[in-house]
Amino acid sequence: MNLNKILYEYMTNSLISDEYIVTLSDRTILDDFVRGIMEKKKEEKHHIADPYNEAKRWRTGMGGELALEKFIDKKFADLTIGNSNDYHVPDLSALGLNIGIKTVELGKYPVIFKRSEKPEIIILKLDSNRYCILGLATVEVLNKFQDDSVILSPSLKARGTKTGFVGLHSLKRFKTYKELTEYNITHNT
């Protein structure tokens, strides 16, 4: 067993607990979204170039957003479908927060930009219905704890713009929307 795997298991085991796990019992909204987005995205050049496991990635990402909505009891997920250029905003911008969301399957590290410019909430997809809200990574933490070797896709690694986030031990935990907003990460408008 390599050191990265041991460290990952230690970090995730210490973060996963029932109080942070959300179950999506009705996945109809998620299923409809994934079907619709897959139809739209096959028209976009960058999706044509990298089509592998795309439905799975959309299901994981939007599933994490819907789980966080349930966890903080606030609606923010944008289920509209359109051109990617029109959707390059932080995931929680509808709540006035300059925060993104990175949802990753159990056993994998989140993939982030090498130069992160906004905090990210890290969510772990435990299985098809259950998600664990691990916590908030600040910009400083995202830019400090990076490791290219944990990226599984050779084509993604070759692009050189993204890396793996390995700072799960430095996440800021929260249980409510109020606790999340106490980190004072709002839009600069």
N, C-alpha and C positions, 0 to 999 in steps of 0.2 A: 504494500500500500504506500503510495507516495505522500509526501508531506502536505501538498495542497489538499488532497482528499481527507487526510486526518484533520487538518485545520478546518476545512469546510464542515465536516461532520460535527466537530466540537462547537463551532460557531452556531450552526443551525439548530443543533440539539439544545443549546442554551437559550435560543430565542423562541423556539416553537413551544407555545403553551395554549391551553384551551381558551384563555381570555382574549387571545389575539386571532383566533381561528374563526373564519366566516364560511358558512355553507350557503351556496346558491342552490336553493331547492327547485326553483323554476328557471330553467335555462332557455325558455322559448325566445326571450328578447335577445339573448346572446346568439342563439342559433340563427335567428332571422338576420341579425346584423352581419354575421360571418358570411352567410349566403349572399347577401346584397353587396358587401364590400368586395368579395372575390369576383363578382361579376364586373364591378366597376374597375377594379385594379388591373385586370388583364389588358386594359387599354393603355396603361402608363408604362413608359419605357423602362424605368428602373425596377418595376415589378416584373416585367417580362425578362429582364436580365438575371433576376434572382428569384425564381418562382418556388424554390424548394421549401416545403413545409409552411407555406404562407398562411394557409387556413389555420393551421395549428398555432402559428405566432399571433394571428389576430384574435383567436379564441383565448389564448393565454393573456394577452394584453388587455383586451376589453373585459375579460372575466375578472382580472385584478381590479379594474376601475369599478365594476359593478359591486365587487366585494367591499371595496373601500367605501363606496356610497352607503352600503348597508352598515358598515362598521361605525362610520362617523354620523350616520343618519342625516346626510345631506346629498341632494341630487346635483351632479355636475357633469356626468358622462355625456359626451356628444355622440349620439347615435345616428346623426345624419351622415350621408355618404356623398363624397364629391372628390374633386381633384386634390391630391396630397398637398400641393402648394397652398391651398386654402386652410390647411389644418396644422400649420406649424406654430402652435401655441402651447404653453404649458397646460398639462392635463387639468389642473385645478384653477385655471384662469376664470372660469365661470363663477368661482367663489371669491375672486379677487386675490388669489394666492399665486405667486410665481413659483409653482412647484410642479414637477413632473412625476410620473409614476413609472417604475420599472418592475414588471412582473416576470418572474423566471420560474421555470420548472424545478422541482426538488432535484438536487444533484448537480445543478448548474449554477454558475455565477452570473449575476446581471451583466449585460453588455451596455457600456456607456460610451459617450464621446470622450476622447482623450483630453479634451479641454472642455470640461463641464462649466456651464454658465448659470445653472439654476439648481436648486436642491431637488432631490428625487426621493419619493417614498418607495421603499423596496418591499415588494410583496412576493411571497413564495407560494407557488401553486403546488399544493400537496397531492391532489388528484383531480379528477374531472369536475368535482363540485366544491372542493374545499381549498381555501386560500388562507395564508397566515400573513398578517400585517406585521412585518419585521421592524419597521421604523423609518425615520427620516435621515437621509444622508445630506449633510451640508455640502456646499460647493467645495469647501476646503477639504473635507473628508473624501469626496469623490475624486478630486484631483491628486490626492496624496496616495490613496490605496488602490493602485492599478497594477494589473499583470496581464500582459498579452498572451501568456502561455495557457490561460484558462479559456480562451476563445476556441470553440470547437470547430467552427467553420473556416477552412483554409482560405476561401475566397473573401470572407469578411476580414480575416486577419491580414490578408495581402493588401487590402485597400488602405490600411494604415490610419484610418480615422477613428476607429473604435478600439476599446480595450475592455478587459474584464475588471469589474469592481470587486475587490477582495476585503473591503473594510467593514464587513458585517458587524464586527465587534465594536464599531464606533457609531452605530446608529442611535438616534434619539428616539426613545419609545414614547408613544402617546396612546391614549385609550378613547379620547373624545375629540370632537372638532375643536372645542375650546382649548384643549391642551395643545393641539396642533397649531392653532393661531397664536398661542403664547410664544412660539418661536419667532414671531414677528417677521414673517417672510411674506411681504405683500408686494404688489406691483408698484413700481416707481412711476406713478402717473401724476 
